[in-house]
């Protein structure tokens, strides 16, 4: 009888195999699901899987998307860290803490919030023809932990933030109606990746609960292709293909596998011959087979310029059996040679941005290729070729899209093991990061764009030992990409075994002295013998774009923006918000340009990861992007303009300073950055200097030359005597690679060589003294140089560089000002060429100058030069203002402008321009002020001053902080 049963079983298996023709059968589970929130975590003991759930929801989707969860209150238990508690105490923000008017300033506000367990349930009709087949449940992007029941039987538990949760339901499902129950828990339990990890935190995507990708039951043969991994070998024109076959039957399986590849997305086409091999897999066993797939002379390679892709067809055959798997891949090799990255043997410089999982409409990442392709095309249009995913790994659709667009990707283990969890101390996160990165390599390892891997972001704990071992593990396991420890700031310890360094410390602008473009980062990168990629460069803030508020029509609302907008109105500046955005935006672009160019002219620098091209919606609201969180333009710079200094080829100029007198000579050394697919052959590089009217005042070109890939390649020198420039002028140097689109430019300023003198018709004073009052009472003119004497506003620190990240996250760490708004059309600037925003000629006037707080001035009062305050305070500030006082007129400057100012040519010229204006018929200030309100600036402190309230701070992010010390 036993023998008969065994024969019957084998016949059943053979029947099911013979009926399987290679096309998986799928039941799509999208749509309506029964649903119930398990607030008290009683569903398991209460056997909720055995009853109908009381509510409904649609999947794919999240709870918040369908308004499931709790209202936002001041007691909402968020996942992300809060470092600035001043919101909860500041009297001026009291109205935003009231029920019905809650405005959270730290991040975007979800429609609903819920952390805990929730149940999802669906009845499925299993067809009779699925008998004998392997049935799997595929759940793409669940968040975070799933447990699955079929009817009253528990199948298992999975926890992954990077890969699909796949359950084998073969032994649980039978023909007919079956109930599938899924318990999803998004609370942070034993496995804690860190509350600010972008894989889970409220700062970015939010800690959502749901399933957002593919949800399906799939029926496949009990002998199936479990995994295919492809290892390109360009030198030998072949790919090594590892194929894992799983035989779940009690019988030996023998057959053949055949592989071939065909290109599908390029103008040229290529196809390999089919390679086959006989295989045998023991009963109830798994076996991996390796085959070499040769390519011919027409082999296409993948890179950022020509992202040619192939489909690998894997066919599994036996008598009456046919199974197939199609895998996308590219023939590319991403390697390291010394301190350079190589793509297919060609040096490549990484020009990257950081993606932080910003999806403000859904609150969760896109799982469609089209959505990711739009994001990546936008990134590439700004001249970039690289994306780092900060402490998270995107879904498969992102890798498919990056392959098509041509971007080099650095996904990360889904962890920022700081603010609580630490690595290298035996906590669950240690093993979890290995498990997760192994899942990433299996699911996405064939994609050509997956070129780099980091274990996560800025850790605490016994990090060097742990990360050395992590890098060694991956170097031995998979040579298709390169590995670093974690992406870190400059104060983190170096991980010696890392193949490349993604770290801070060698970045930023030293604009504490007169700006120039001669210096580079050579000294900073000299200690590193591997590629150095700058971690999170930039972080230069702009003022909020309040027109963006109307875009938030999905799961999130921009309550933070709404609060900032109302606070600006409360400070009588609502009408200036767009001007603040544009003026601060122009300075932001200037700063990104300065920092990026400094890297491009540094020989041996390997790349940068900007933070970021787009805004960061959390951590206090970090408006650091030239694009908003929707990856859309803000209006002050275009992709064409931005890519002039970020492209694969960028002309550069080493300029010692940007402000001259007309007795000097303008000199520049022209250099070139090139990271192309091929050298620039016989390139002619030309230069032109034009005035503001667009007329050419000088030009030249350099002899044809071939330029290999590299940074700071010397081209030649130019010289232009300035003696013919008779009036104050803004000039522009543009350098081009002729017959290409590659060009770059810089403004510089030339002033007549004259000493500042005090006009006899103006009373110049450094103190608002009795004589000044007398002059004003008699209808005279006063110039008050108040530099160093300001009391009302002395707490506001202005540098030339704007706010870094934001003042909330760093508890009002200076600078507090993000550029200046200048009334450039005023005749006050007739002899001082300027735009409406800070530019390099303003450095010696603006940097470290005091500002004046105009809190008691008339509501409509607007200064000539207005520093733009941090949007968390919105103080109405002035650097220079004019007013009528009594019968007279006054200009007050908290910048040091006057006859005694030496070695500051722009300050000297601005003082000259303001005096000429005061002596003209056009000097007719709009506003009337009393002497008392002006005098109060030098007597009384500001009424509203920032208090931190919170003892903790982002200093905890530093590895040597008390919180992160290894115990």
Residue pairs with C-beta under 8 A, 6 or more apart in sequence:
6 250
9 250
10 250
10 251
12 132
13 132
13 222
13 249
13 250
13 251
14 320
15 132
16 131
16 132
16 133
16 221
16 222
17 221
17 222
17 223
17 318
17 320
17 321
18 319
18 320
18 321
19 129
20 133
20 220
20 221
20 321
20 322
20 323
21 322
22 315
22 316
22 322
22 323
22 324
23 324
24 218
24 219
24 220
25 127
25 129
25 130
25 133
25 218
25 219
25 220
26 216
26 217
26 218
26 219
27 124
27 216
27 217
27 218
28 215
28 216
29 59
29 122
29 124
29 180
29 215
29 216
29 217
30 59
30 60
30 215
31 58
31 59
32 56
32 57
32 58
32 122
33 56
33 57
33 58
33 59
33 120
33 121
33 122
34 52
34 53
34 54
34 55
34 56
34 120
34 121
34 122
35 53
35 55
35 56
35 57
35 68
35 118
35 119
35 120
35 121
36 43
36 48
36 53
36 54
36 55
36 118
36 119
37 55
37 63
37 68
37 69
37 114
37 116
37 117
37 118
37 119
38 48
38 116
38 117
38 118
38 119
38 183
39 116
41 116
41 117
43 49
43 117
43 119
43 183
44 147
44 183
47 152
48 119
48 181
48 183
49 119
49 121
49 149
49 151
49 152
49 154
49 179
49 181
49 183
50 151
50 152
52 121
53 119
53 120
53 121
55 68
57 63
57 66
57 68
57 120
57 210
58 66
59 120
59 210
59 211
59 215
60 140
60 210
60 211
60 212
60 213
60 214
60 215
60 367
61 210
61 211
61 212
62 143
62 208
62 209
62 210
62 212
62 362
62 363
62 364
62 555
63 69
63 112
63 114
63 118
63 208
63 209
63 210
64 110
64 111
64 112
64 113
64 114
64 206
64 208
64 363
64 555
65 111
65 210
65 362
65 363
65 554
65 555
67 111
67 112
68 112
68 114
68 118
69 112
69 113
69 114
69 209
70 76
70 112
70 113
70 114
71 112
71 113
72 102
72 104
72 109
72 110
72 112
72 113
73 99
73 102
74 88
74 97
74 102
76 113
77 115
78 113
78 202
79 115
79 188
79 195
79 200
79 201
79 202
79 207
80 106
80 107
80 195
80 196
80 201
80 202
80 203
80 618
80 619
81 195
81 196
81 419
82 106
83 620
83 808
83 809
83 811
83 950
83 952
83 953
83 954
84 106
84 620
84 808
84 809
84 811
84 948
84 950
85 949
85 950
86 808
86 946
86 947
86 948
86 949
86 950
87 93
87 96
87 97
87 104
87 105
87 106
88 97
88 949
89 947
89 949
90 947
92 567
92 570
92 944
93 563
93 567
95 101
96 102
96 103
96 105
96 563
102 109
102 559
103 109
103 559
103 560
103 562
103 563
104 559
104 560
105 559
105 560
105 563
105 564
105 620
105 621
105 808
105 872
106 202
106 203
106 560
106 618
106 619
106 620
106 621
106 808
107 202
107 203
107 204
107 560
107 617
107 618
107 619
107 621
108 206
108 360
108 552
108 556
108 557
108 558
108 559
108 560
108 617
108 618
108 629
109 556
109 557
109 558
109 559
109 560
110 206
110 363
110 555
110 556
111 555
111 556
111 557
114 186
114 209
115 186
115 187
115 207
115 209
116 185
116 186
116 187
116 209
117 183
117 184
117 185
117 187
118 183
118 184
118 185
118 209
119 181
119 182
119 183
119 184
120 181
120 182
120 183
120 184
120 211
121 179
121 180
121 181
121 182
122 179
122 180
123 177
123 178
123 179
123 180
124 177
124 178
124 179
124 180
124 217
125 176
125 177
125 178
126 135
126 173
126 174
126 175
126 176
126 177
126 178
126 217
127 175
128 175
130 173
130 175
130 219
131 175
132 222
133 170
133 219
133 220
133 221
133 222
134 168
134 170
134 219
134 220
134 221
134 222
134 224
134 248
135 168
135 169
135 170
135 173
135 217
135 218
135 219
136 166
136 167
136 168
136 169
136 170
136 217
136 218
136 220
137 148
137 155
137 166
137 167
137 169
137 180
137 216
137 217
138 164
138 166
138 214
138 215
138 216
138 217
138 218
139 146
139 164
139 165
139 166
139 167
139 182
139 211
139 213
139 214
139 215
140 164
140 211
140 212
140 213
140 214
140 215
140 367
140 395
140 396
141 164
141 211
141 212
141 213
141 364
141 365
141 367
141 395
142 165
142 182
142 184
142 210
142 211
142 212
143 161
143 184
143 186
143 200
143 207
143 208
143 209
143 210
143 211
143 212
143 364
144 159
144 161
144 184
144 185
144 186
144 187
144 200
145 157
145 158
145 159
145 184
145 185
145 186
145 189
146 157
146 158
146 159
146 165
146 182
146 183
146 184
147 154
147 156
147 157
147 182
147 183
147 185
148 154
148 155
148 156
148 167
148 169
148 180
148 181
148 182
148 183
149 155
149 179
149 180
149 181
149 182
149 183
150 169
150 172
150 173
150 178
150 179
150 180
150 181
151 172
151 178
151 179
153 172
155 167
155 168
155 169
155 172
156 167
158 165
158 166
158 167
159 191
159 432
160 435
160 436
160 439
161 193
161 199
161 200
161 392
161 393
161 414
161 436
162 199
162 392
162 393
162 411
162 413
162 414
162 436
162 437
162 439
162 440
162 443
163 436
163 439
163 440
163 442
163 443
164 213
164 214
164 443
169 180
169 217
170 222
170 248
182 211
184 209
184 210
184 211
185 209
186 200
186 207
186 208
186 209
188 195
188 200
190 428
191 428
191 429
191 432
192 420
192 421
192 427
192 428
192 429
193 199
193 200
193 391
193 414
193 415
193 416
193 417
193 421
193 429
193 432
193 456
194 391
194 415
194 416
194 417
194 418
194 419
194 420
194 421
194 429
195 201
195 419
195 420
196 203
196 391
196 416
196 418
196 419
196 619
197 391
197 392
197 414
197 415
197 416
197 417
197 456
197 457
198 204
198 205
198 356
198 357
198 389
198 390
198 391
198 392
198 414
198 416
198 457
199 205
199 357
199 391
199 392
199 393
199 414
199 415
200 207
200 414
201 207
201 618
202 618
203 356
203 616
203 617
203 618
203 619
204 356
204 357
204 358
204 392
204 616
204 617
204 618
205 357
205 358
205 359
205 363
205 364
205 365
205 392
206 363
206 364
206 555
206 556
208 363
208 364
210 364
212 362
212 364
212 365
212 367
213 367
213 395
214 367
220 323
221 321
221 323
222 247
222 248
222 249
223 245
223 246
223 247
223 248
223 249
223 253
223 281
223 316
223 318
223 321
223 323
224 245
224 246
224 248
224 316
224 323
225 243
225 244
225 245
225 314
225 316
225 323
225 324
225 325
226 244
226 245
226 246
226 286
227 242
227 243
227 244
227 288
227 442
228 241
228 242
228 243
228 244
228 312
228 314
228 325
228 327
228 446
229 241
229 242
229 442
229 445
229 446
230 239
230 240
230 241
230 242
230 312
230 327
230 329
230 446
231 239
231 240
231 241
231 242
231 479
231 480
232 239
232 329
232 330
232 331
232 332
232 333
232 480
233 239
233 240
233 333
234 299
234 301
234 331
234 332
234 333
234 344
234 345
237 294
237 295
237 296
237 299
238 292
238 293
238 294
238 295
239 261
239 292
239 293
239 295
239 312
239 329
239 331
240 290
240 291
240 292
240 293
241 259
241 290
241 291
241 292
241 293
241 312
241 314
242 288
242 289
242 290
243 257
243 259
243 288
243 289
243 290
243 291
243 314
244 286
244 287
244 288
244 289
245 253
245 257
245 279
245 281
245 286
245 287
245 288
245 289
245 316
246 281
246 286
247 253
247 281
247 282
247 283
247 284
247 285
247 286
247 287
248 284
249 283
249 284
250 283
250 284
251 283
252 280
252 281
252 282
252 283
253 279
253 280
253 281
253 283
253 318
254 278
254 279
254 280
254 281
254 318
255 278
255 279
255 316
255 317
255 318
255 319
255 321
256 276
256 277
256 278
256 279
256 316
256 317
256 318
257 276
257 277
257 279
257 289
257 291
257 314
257 315
257 316
257 317
258 274
258 275
258 276
258 277
258 314
258 315
258 317
259 274
259 275
259 276
259 291
259 293
259 312
259 313
259 314
259 315
260 271
260 272
260 273
260 274
260 275
260 293
260 312
260 313
261 271
261 272
261 293
261 295
261 310
261 311
261 312
261 313
261 329
262 269
262 270
262 271
262 272
262 310
262 311
262 313
263 269
263 270
263 271
263 300
263 308
263 309
263 310
264 309
264 310
264 311
265 307
265 308
265 309
265 404
266 300
266 306
266 307
266 308
266 309
268 298
268 300
268 308
269 298
270 295
270 296
270 298
270 299
270 300
270 310
272 293
272 294
272 295
272 296
273 294
275 291
275 292
275 293
275 294
277 289
277 291
279 287
279 289
280 287
281 287
293 312
295 331
299 331
300 306
300 308
300 310
300 331
301 308
301 330
301 331
301 332
301 344
302 308
302 309
302 330
302 331
302 332
302 344
302 403
302 406
302 448
303 332
303 343
303 344
303 346
303 348
303 406
303 677
304 343
304 348
304 385
304 406
304 407
304 408
304 648
305 406
305 648
305 676
305 677
306 406
306 677
307 330
307 403
307 404
307 405
307 406
307 448
308 330
308 331
309 328
309 329
309 330
309 403
309 404
309 448
310 328
310 329
310 330
310 331
311 326
311 327
311 328
312 326
312 327
312 328
312 329
313 324
313 325
313 326
314 324
314 325
314 326
314 327
315 322
315 323
315 324
316 322
316 323
316 324
316 325
317 323
327 446
328 400
328 403
328 446
328 447
329 446
329 447
329 448
330 403
330 447
330 448
331 448
332 343
332 344
332 448
333 342
333 343
333 344
333 345
334 341
334 342
334 343
334 408
334 451
334 452
334 480
334 481
334 482
335 341
335 342
335 345
335 482
336 342
336 482
336 499
336 500
336 530
336 531
337 347
338 529
338 530
339 525
339 528
339 529
339 530
339 531
339 532
339 604
339 606
340 347
340 348
340 531
340 604
340 606
341 347
341 348
341 349
341 350
341 482
341 500
341 531
341 606
341 607
342 348
343 408
343 451
346 677
346 709
347 675
347 709
347 710
348 385
348 408
348 675
348 709
349 600
349 605
349 606
349 607
349 673
349 675
349 709
349 711
350 385
350 386
350 408
350 533
350 606
350 607
350 608
350 609
351 383
351 384
351 385
351 386
351 596
351 607
351 608
351 646
351 675
352 384
352 385
352 386
352 387
352 388
352 408
352 410
352 533
352 607
352 608
352 609
352 610
353 379
353 382
353 384
353 386
353 387
353 388
353 609
353 610
353 611
353 612
353 613
353 614
354 387
354 388
354 389
354 390
354 536
354 609
354 610
354 611
354 612
355 375
355 387
355 388
355 389
355 390
355 394
355 612
356 390
356 392
356 612
356 616
357 365
357 389
357 390
357 392
357 394
358 614
358 615
358 616
358 617
358 629
358 631
359 365
359 366
360 551
360 552
360 554
360 556
360 558
360 617
360 629
360 630
361 552
361 553
361 554
361 555
361 556
361 630
362 554
362 555
363 554
363 555
363 556
365 394
365 395
365 398
366 372
366 375
366 395
366 397
366 398
367 395
367 396
367 397
368 397
369 397
369 400
369 401
369 404
370 401
371 397
372 394
372 397
372 398
372 400
372 401
372 402
373 401
373 404
373 405
374 631
375 401
375 631
376 387
376 398
376 401
376 402
376 405
376 407
377 405
378 627
378 631
378 639
379 387
379 407
379 613
379 631
380 405
380 406
380 407
381 639
381 643
382 613
382 626
382 639
382 642
382 643
382 646
383 639
383 642
383 643
383 644
383 645
383 646
383 647
383 648
384 407
384 613
384 646
385 406
385 407
385 408
385 648
386 407
386 408
386 409
386 410
386 607
386 609
387 402
387 407
387 408
387 409
387 410
388 409
388 410
388 412
388 452
388 454
388 487
388 502
388 609
389 409
389 410
389 411
389 412
390 412
390 457
390 487
391 412
391 413
391 414
391 415
391 416
391 456
391 457
392 411
392 412
392 414
393 411
393 412
393 413
393 414
393 436
393 440
393 444
394 411
396 443
396 444
398 409
399 409
399 444
399 447
399 449
399 450
400 447
402 409
402 447
402 449
403 447
403 448
403 449
406 449
407 449
408 449
408 451
408 452
409 449
409 450
409 451
409 452
410 451
410 452
410 453
410 454
410 487
410 502
410 609
411 440
411 444
411 450
411 453
411 454
412 453
412 454
412 455
412 456
412 457
412 486
412 487
413 433
413 436
413 437
413 440
413 454
413 455
413 456
414 436
414 456
415 421
415 429
415 432
415 433
415 455
415 456
415 457
415 459
416 456
416 457
416 458
416 459
417 423
417 429
417 456
417 459
417 460
417 461
418 457
418 458
418 459
418 460
418 956
418 957
418 964
419 956
419 957
419 963
421 427
421 429
421 460
422 429
422 459
422 460
422 461
422 462
422 964
422 966
423 429
423 430
423 433
423 455
423 459
423 460
423 461
423 462
423 463
423 466
423 467
424 430
424 461
424 462
424 463
424 465
424 466
424 467
424 966
425 461
425 462
425 966
427 461
430 466
433 455
433 456
433 470
434 470
434 473
437 453
437 455
437 474
440 453
441 453
441 477
441 478
444 450
445 478
445 480
450 480
450 481
451 481
451 482
452 481
452 482
452 483
452 484
452 500
453 474
453 481
453 482
453 483
453 484
454 483
454 484
454 485
454 486
454 487
454 502
455 467
455 470
455 485
455 486
456 486
456 487
457 486
457 487
457 488
458 486
458 487
458 488
458 489
458 492
458 957
458 959
459 466
459 467
459 486
459 488
459 492
459 959
460 959
460 963
460 964
461 964
461 966
462 966
463 485
463 486
463 492
463 493
463 495
463 959
464 485
464 493
464 494
464 495
464 496
467 485
467 486
467 495
467 497
467 498
468 485
468 495
468 496
468 497
470 483
470 485
471 483
471 484
471 485
471 495
471 497
471 498
471 499
472 497
474 483
475 483
475 497
475 499
482 499
482 500
483 498
483 499
483 500
484 495
484 498
484 499
484 500
484 501
484 502
485 495
485 497
485 498
486 492
486 495
486 502
487 502
487 503
487 535
487 536
487 609
488 502
488 503
488 504
488 535
489 503
489 504
489 505
489 535
489 536
489 957
489 958
490 503
490 504
490 505
490 506
490 507
490 535
491 504
491 505
491 958
491 959
491 960
492 503
492 959
493 959
494 501
494 503
498 530
499 530
499 531
500 530
500 531
500 532
500 533
500 606
501 528
501 530
501 531
501 532
501 533
502 533
502 535
502 609
503 532
503 533
503 534
503 535
504 534
504 535
504 536
505 524
506 521
506 524
506 525
506 532
506 534
507 521
507 534
507 535
507 536
507 537
507 595
507 599
507 608
508 537
508 595
509 515
509 591
509 594
509 595
509 598
509 801
510 519
511 594
511 799
511 800
511 801
511 843
511 847
512 847
514 657
514 658
514 659
514 843
514 844
515 594
515 657
515 658
515 800
515 840
515 843
516 655
516 656
516 657
516 658
517 594
517 597
517 598
517 601
517 652
517 653
517 654
517 655
517 746
518 654
518 655
518 656
518 669
519 598
520 598
520 599
520 601
520 602
520 603
520 605
520 712
521 598
521 599
521 602
521 605
522 602
522 603
522 604
525 532
525 602
525 604
525 605
531 606
531 607
532 604
532 605
532 606
533 606
533 607
533 608
533 609
534 599
534 605
534 607
534 608
534 609
535 609
536 609
536 610
536 611
537 595
537 596
537 599
537 608
537 609
537 610
537 611
538 591
538 592
538 595
538 610
538 611
538 612
538 624
539 611
539 622
539 624
539 804
539 805
540 587
540 588
540 591
540 592
540 624
540 801
540 802
540 803
540 804
541 584
541 588
541 622
541 623
541 624
541 802
541 803
541 804
541 805
541 806
541 818
542 581
542 584
542 585
542 588
542 623
542 624
542 634
542 636
542 802
542 818
543 577
543 580
543 581
543 583
543 584
543 585
543 623
543 818
543 868
543 871
544 561
544 564
544 565
544 577
544 581
544 621
544 623
544 871
545 581
545 628
545 634
545 635
546 561
546 564
546 565
546 577
547 578
548 558
548 561
548 628
548 630
548 634
549 558
549 561
549 562
549 565
551 558
551 628
551 630
551 632
552 558
556 617
560 621
561 621
564 621
564 871
564 872
564 874
565 574
565 577
567 871
567 874
568 574
568 576
568 577
568 871
568 874
570 874
571 855
571 874
571 875
571 876
572 859
572 860
572 876
573 580
573 874
573 876
576 821
576 862
576 866
579 821
579 836
580 821
580 868
581 634
581 635
581 636
582 635
582 636
582 836
582 837
583 819
583 820
583 821
583 822
583 836
583 837
583 838
583 868
584 802
584 818
584 819
584 837
584 868
585 626
585 634
585 635
585 636
585 637
585 837
586 636
586 637
586 819
586 835
586 836
586 837
586 838
586 839
587 802
587 818
587 819
587 837
587 838
587 839
588 624
588 626
588 802
588 818
588 819
589 626
589 636
589 637
589 641
589 642
590 838
590 839
590 840
591 801
591 802
592 610
592 626
592 642
592 645
593 645
596 608
596 610
596 645
596 646
597 645
597 650
597 652
599 605
599 607
599 608
599 711
600 645
600 650
600 652
600 673
600 711
600 712
601 652
601 654
601 671
601 673
601 711
601 712
602 711
602 712
603 710
603 711
603 712
604 711
605 711
611 624
612 624
612 625
613 625
613 626
613 627
614 625
614 627
614 628
614 629
614 631
615 622
615 623
615 624
615 625
615 627
615 628
615 629
616 622
616 623
616 624
616 625
616 629
617 629
619 805
619 806
619 809
620 805
620 806
620 807
620 808
620 809
620 872
621 806
621 808
621 871
622 805
622 806
622 809
623 806
624 805
626 633
626 634
626 636
626 637
626 642
627 633
627 634
628 634
633 639
644 650
644 743
644 744
644 745
645 744
647 742
648 674
648 675
648 676
649 672
649 673
649 674
649 675
649 676
649 680
649 737
649 740
649 742
650 672
650 673
650 742
650 744
651 670
651 672
651 673
651 685
651 715
651 735
651 736
651 737
651 742
651 743
651 744
652 670
652 671
652 672
652 673
652 712
652 735
652 744
653 668
653 669
653 670
653 671
653 733
653 735
653 744
653 746
654 668
654 669
654 670
654 671
655 667
655 668
655 733
655 746
655 748
656 667
658 746
658 747
658 748
658 749
658 840
658 841
659 748
659 749
659 751
659 840
659 841
659 843
659 844
659 905
659 906
660 666
660 722
660 748
660 749
660 750
660 751
660 905
661 722
661 750
661 751
661 752
661 753
661 905
662 722
662 723
662 724
662 725
662 726
662 750
662 751
662 752
662 753
663 722
663 723
663 753
664 722
665 719
665 720
665 721
665 722
666 689
666 719
666 720
666 721
666 722
666 731
666 733
666 748
666 750
667 717
667 718
667 719
667 720
668 717
668 718
668 733
669 714
669 715
669 716
669 717
670 685
670 687
670 702
670 715
670 716
670 717
670 718
670 735
671 712
671 713
671 714
671 715
672 680
672 685
672 707
672 712
672 713
672 715
672 737
673 710
673 711
673 712
673 713
674 680
674 707
674 708
674 709
674 710
674 713
675 709
676 709
679 706
679 707
679 708
679 709
680 706
680 707
680 737
681 706
682 704
682 705
682 706
683 704
683 705
683 706
683 707
683 737
683 738
683 740
684 701
684 702
684 703
684 704
684 737
684 738
684 739
685 701
685 702
685 705
685 715
685 716
685 735
685 736
685 737
685 738
686 699
686 700
686 701
686 702
686 735
686 736
686 738
687 699
687 700
687 701
687 718
687 733
687 734
687 735
687 736
688 696
688 698
688 699
688 733
688 734
688 736
689 696
689 697
689 698
689 699
689 720
689 731
689 732
689 733
689 734
690 696
690 697
690 731
690 732
690 734
691 697
691 729
691 730
691 731
691 732
692 729
692 730
692 731
692 732
692 833
697 720
697 724
697 731
698 720
700 718
701 738
702 715
702 716
705 715
707 713
722 750
725 731
725 750
726 752
727 752
727 831
728 749
728 750
728 751
728 752
728 831
728 832
728 833
728 909
728 913
729 749
729 750
729 833
730 747
730 748
730 749
730 833
730 834
730 841
731 747
731 748
731 749
731 750
732 745
732 746
732 747
732 748
733 745
733 746
733 748
734 743
734 744
734 745
735 743
735 744
735 745
736 742
736 743
737 743
747 839
747 840
747 841
748 840
749 833
749 840
749 841
749 906
751 905
751 906
751 908
751 909
754 908
754 912
755 899
755 908
756 898
756 899
756 901
756 908
756 911
756 912
757 899
758 764
758 899
758 915
759 915
759 918
759 919
761 780
761 781
761 918
761 919
762 781
762 782
762 783
762 915
762 918
762 919
763 771
763 772
763 775
763 780
763 781
763 782
763 783
764 782
764 783
764 785
764 898
764 899
765 771
765 772
765 782
765 783
765 784
765 785
766 784
766 785
766 786
766 787
766 789
766 898
767 784
767 789
768 784
768 786
768 931
768 934
768 935
768 938
772 782
772 784
772 890
773 931
775 781
775 782
775 888
776 782
776 885
776 886
776 887
776 888
776 889
776 890
776 931
777 886
777 887
777 888
778 887
778 888
779 886
779 887
779 888
780 888
781 888
781 889
781 890
781 918
781 919
781 923
782 885
782 888
782 889
782 890
782 891
783 890
783 891
783 893
783 897
783 898
783 914
783 915
783 918
784 890
784 891
784 892
784 893
784 934
785 893
785 896
785 897
785 898
786 850
786 852
786 892
786 893
786 894
786 937
786 938
787 849
787 850
787 893
787 894
787 895
787 896
787 897
788 850
788 896
789 850
789 938
790 850
790 851
790 852
790 894
790 937
790 938
791 937
791 938
791 939
791 940
791 941
792 852
792 853
792 855
792 936
792 937
792 938
792 939
792 940
792 941
792 942
793 850
793 851
793 852
793 853
793 875
793 877
793 894
793 937
793 942
794 850
794 941
795 941
795 942
795 945
795 946
796 816
796 817
796 851
796 853
796 867
796 869
796 875
796 877
797 814
797 815
797 816
797 817
798 815
798 816
798 817
798 846
798 847
798 848
798 849
798 850
798 851
798 867
798 879
799 814
799 815
799 817
799 847
799 848
800 838
800 842
800 843
800 846
800 847
801 815
802 815
802 817
802 818
802 819
803 815
803 816
803 817
803 818
803 870
804 810
804 813
804 815
806 870
806 872
807 813
807 816
807 870
807 872
807 873
808 872
809 954
810 953
810 954
811 948
811 950
811 953
811 954
812 870
812 872
812 946
812 948
816 869
816 870
816 873
817 851
817 867
817 868
817 869
817 870
817 877
818 868
818 869
818 870
819 837
819 838
819 867
819 868
820 837
820 838
820 842
820 846
820 865
820 866
820 867
820 868
820 879
821 836
821 837
821 865
821 866
821 868
822 829
822 834
822 835
822 836
822 837
822 838
822 864
822 865
822 866
823 829
823 836
823 862
823 863
823 864
823 865
823 866
824 834
824 835
824 836
826 864
826 917
827 917
827 920
827 922
827 923
828 864
828 882
828 891
828 913
828 914
828 917
829 910
829 913
829 917
830 913
830 916
830 917
831 909
831 912
831 913
831 916
832 906
832 909
832 910
832 912
832 913
833 841
834 841
834 842
838 846
841 906
842 906
843 906
844 904
844 905
844 906
844 907
845 879
845 895
845 897
845 904
845 906
845 907
845 910
846 867
846 879
846 895
849 879
849 894
849 895
849 896
850 894
850 895
851 867
851 877
851 878
851 879
851 894
852 877
852 878
852 879
852 881
852 892
852 894
852 937
853 875
853 876
853 877
853 937
853 942
854 861
854 863
854 876
854 877
854 878
854 881
855 875
855 876
855 942
855 943
855 944
856 933
856 936
857 876
857 927
857 929
857 933
858 927
858 929
860 927
861 876
861 881
861 883
861 927
861 929
863 877
863 878
863 879
863 880
863 881
863 882
864 880
864 881
864 882
864 891
865 878
865 879
865 880
865 881
865 895
866 876
866 877
866 878
866 879
867 877
867 878
867 879
868 877
869 875
869 876
869 877
872 946
873 944
873 946
875 942
875 944
878 892
878 894
879 893
879 894
879 895
880 891
880 892
880 893
880 894
880 895
880 897
880 914
881 891
881 892
882 889
882 890
882 891
882 892
882 923
882 925
883 889
883 890
883 892
883 925
883 927
883 928
883 929
883 934
884 890
884 925
884 927
884 928
884 929
885 928
885 929
885 930
885 931
885 934
886 931
889 918
889 923
889 924
889 925
890 925
890 934
891 914
891 918
892 934
892 937
893 914
895 907
895 910
896 904
896 907
897 907
897 910
897 911
897 914
898 911
899 911
901 907
901 908
901 911
917 923
955 961
956 963
956 964
958 964
